[in-house]
Amino acid sequence: MSDLDELKQRVDALEGEVERLREESAATRTLASMADRDVAEMRTSLRAHTQTLNALRETQLEQGRAVQGIAEAVGGLITGQVALADAVAGLTAGQAEMLEQLRRLTGDRHDDGGGK
């Protein structure tokens, strides 16, 4: 084989290799472009999830404040009911004391509705 034939074969092989590398390079660029698009979509999705979580957090904080307000109101109502119950107990005790004094004043006689 002559040097010229050998050189031609080597050039043909190199041209084939260059063509193969160009095709691989184009495929690599396509894959990189697709990966870039996928990353952009993921960032958009992550941003939307973050916004949703922040909105949920705000809602939970608002509801927590509302529940705290309700709990304080209920606590106030309970305190008022206890005070009312204490007042009724005091009135009941006062009425019992008055009834006892009336019985002592009347000589332990009580009216049973018979008119005696």
For each residue, the residues with C-beta under 8 A, 3 or more apart:
1: 5 6
2: 5 6
3: 6 7
4: 7 8
5: 1 2 8 9
6: 1 2 3 9 10
7: 3 4 10 11
8: 4 5 11 12
9: 5 6 12 13
10: 6 7 13 14
11: 7 8 14 15
12: 8 9 15 16
13: 9 10 16 17
14: 10 11 17 18
15: 11 12 18 19
16: 12 13 19 20
17: 13 14 20 21
18: 14 15 21 22
19: 15 16 22 23
20: 16 17 23 24
21: 17 18 24 25
22: 18 19 25 26
23: 19 20 26 27
24: 20 21 27 28
25: 21 22 28 29
26: 22 23 29 30
27: 23 24 30 31
28: 24 25 31 32
29: 25 26 32 33
30: 26 27 33 34
31: 27 28 34 35
32: 28 29 35 36
33: 29 30 36 37
34: 30 31 37 38
35: 31 32 38 39
36: 32 33 39 40
37: 33 34 40 41
38: 34 35 41 42
39: 35 36 42 43
40: 36 37 43 44
41: 37 38 44 45
42: 38 39 45 46
43: 39 40 46 47
44: 40 41 47 48
45: 41 42 48 49
46: 42 43 49 50
47: 43 44 50 51
48: 44 45 51 52
49: 45 46 52 53
50: 46 47 53 54
51: 47 48 54 55
52: 48 49 55 56
53: 49 50 56 57
54: 50 51 57 58
55: 51 52 58 59
56: 52 53 59 60
57: 53 54 60 61
58: 54 55 61 62
59: 55 56 62 63
60: 56 57 63 64
61: 57 58 64 65
62: 58 59 65 66
63: 59 60 66 67
64: 60 61 67 68
65: 61 62 68 69
66: 62 63 69 70
67: 63 64 70 71
68: 64 65 71 72
69: 65 66 72 73
70: 66 67 73 74
71: 67 68 74 75
72: 68 69 75 76
73: 69 70 76 77
74: 70 71 77 78
75: 71 72 78 79
76: 72 73 79 80
77: 73 74 80 81
78: 74 75 81 82
79: 75 76 82 83
80: 76 77 83 84
81: 77 78 84 85
82: 78 79 85 86
83: 79 80 86 87
84: 80 81 87 88
85: 81 82 88 89
86: 82 83 89 90
87: 83 84 90 91
88: 84 85 91 92
89: 85 86 92 93
90: 86 87 93 94
91: 87 88 94 95
92: 88 89 95 96
93: 89 90 96 97
94: 90 91 97 98
95: 91 92 98 99
96: 92 93 99 100
97: 93 94 100 101
98: 94 95 101 102
99: 95 96 102 103
100: 96 97 103 104
101: 97 98 104 105
102: 98 99 105 106
103: 99 100 106 108 109 110
104: 100 101 107 108
105: 101 102
106: 102 103 109 110
107: 104
108: 103 104
109: 103 106
110: 103 106
111: 114 116
112:
113:
114: 111
115:
116: 111
